[in-house]
Amino acid sequence: MAERTRIDDIADLIAPDFADALQKWDSYLRYEKNVSAHTLRAYQTDLKHFTTFLTVHLGGA
């Protein structure tokens, strides 16, 4: 079973192809680059804030 990420929290706010790209990027960072949990969480939080900003100000990401 795949781990739930913060990207899953914003999946309903963004286009499916963008969500898929973010999931692939998350997997790349997690498994290929082996970034620390703190780095991954920071990137995910930044993405969540940015996509929320875009949704509020532009009506969608």
Secondary structure, DSSP 8 states (H G I E B T S, - for coil): -----HHHHHGGGS-HHHHHHHHHHHHIIIIIS---HHHHHHHHHHHHHHHHHHHHHHS--
